[in-house]
Amino acid sequence: DLHGRYIAVNGVWQQYFARGGLDPIGKTPWEMIVDPNDELFPLVQFDKKRFNEFLADPRLEQDDFNPQFHDGGWRRFVRTMFPIRDADGRMVAVGSITQDVTDTHRVEMEREALEAQMRAFIELAPFAITIRDTEGRYIAVNRQWERYVGHRGESLLGRTPSEIVKDSGHHMFAGVQNDKQNFEFVLSTGRVSNSEHTIVDTRGNERPVQRTRFPIRNRIGRTIAVGTIMQDMTERRKIEQERARSEAQLRAFFDHAPFYLTIRDEEGRYLVCNRQWREWSGMNEQDIGTKASWEIFSDPAHPMYANAQWDKAQFEEVLRTGKAVANERSYTKADGSRQVMSSIRFPIRDEERCIIAIGNIMADHTDIHMLGRARAEI
């Protein structure tokens, strides 16, 4: 009523605010809770102040407040106060509807935090990101994309690429035409689209890029937007070209070096064998990367069997000690002839000094030995 006494309350109100089954009818909140140590005491004082303000100016009023309850938990409420009038329009009572929005508020805060994280990710990602609606209009773009197209983000939002790039002479025109096909593919199939092509940046430089377009779905699985991630592959291509050139040079060196070269993994399987080694050992191409020498030449009757057993012992010693092993001995070739070979097997380590492979360099010293014997005879 106009004195603040309760005339009617519902069960939900009693669940939150009634104490020990106390009947609130005919009492004001500030008469019911008078102990300053009561967790609801600040709330009823606030309520008393707002009630009197409402009596002085009875307009529809909405509050939100966060009381702490006896279980120690905080809740968030939204309350709407409104005048109740008689037939003559005089205010005779004050009604209020109070809604617990704790869970809604928590979900909203979590959503806002997630959106903030997503905005930060999109904005600071080292690649271009766009999100477009099903009509192709930009919803979000990041700085990297702005840099490619030469437009500020606010001038792109709400427009499609075709509306932005109409001139066939524009540096992005060809890319826009390619994009349209892939965009429609994602919409019609609901599948991810990956493509690699060359674009021309605002300075006229051609840049290889990789684009991934993907559907963004709502809770029921319907596609509501299309996201695009575009990564500049220029530096990567340079690195790949440099690596390919280095590998080609290394292969040329390996195959034309005047000695025998191999690199094997920790199980003894051949990773690299140069031409001289393959011809000397009679190894097949299909054995490379699949078997160790003692697995390839496992038949005791094979001319290379003794060599393979010696190799196994030397290989295991390098693995066990982590040190290079050098020796010189007579080897039997695949054709049955004999040669005196000088060899060194050594560990190959990664950045953490762990052994990742074993290298082997062998040189034919047969002529040197023959010369030495001839000198001795003379």
Secondary structure as GFF3:
##gff-version 3
##sequence-region A 1 378
A	DSSP	alpha_helix	11	17	.	.	.	ID=ss1
A	DSSP	alpha_helix	29	32	.	.	.	ID=ss2
A	DSSP	alpha_helix	41	56	.	.	.	ID=ss3
A	DSSP	beta_strand	61	65	.	.	.	ID=ss4
A	DSSP	beta_strand	77	85	.	.	.	ID=ss5
A	DSSP	beta_strand	91	100	.	.	.	ID=ss6
A	DSSP	alpha_helix	102	124	.	.	.	ID=ss7
A	DSSP	beta_strand	128	133	.	.	.	ID=ss8
A	DSSP	beta_strand	138	141	.	.	.	ID=ss9
A	DSSP	alpha_helix	143	149	.	.	.	ID=ss10
A	DSSP	alpha_helix	153	156	.	.	.	ID=ss11
A	DSSP	alpha_helix	161	164	.	.	.	ID=ss12
A	DSSP	alpha_helix	173	189	.	.	.	ID=ss13
A	DSSP	beta_strand	193	200	.	.	.	ID=ss14
A	DSSP	beta_strand	206	217	.	.	.	ID=ss15
A	DSSP	beta_strand	223	232	.	.	.	ID=ss16
A	DSSP	alpha_helix	234	256	.	.	.	ID=ss17
A	DSSP	beta_strand	260	264	.	.	.	ID=ss18
A	DSSP	beta_strand	270	273	.	.	.	ID=ss19
A	DSSP	alpha_helix	275	281	.	.	.	ID=ss20
A	DSSP	three_ten_helix	285	287	.	.	.	ID=ss21
A	DSSP	alpha_helix	293	296	.	.	.	ID=ss22
A	DSSP	alpha_helix	305	321	.	.	.	ID=ss23
A	DSSP	beta_strand	325	332	.	.	.	ID=ss24
A	DSSP	beta_strand	338	349	.	.	.	ID=ss25
A	DSSP	beta_strand	355	364	.	.	.	ID=ss26
A	DSSP	alpha_helix	366	377	.	.	.	ID=ss27
###
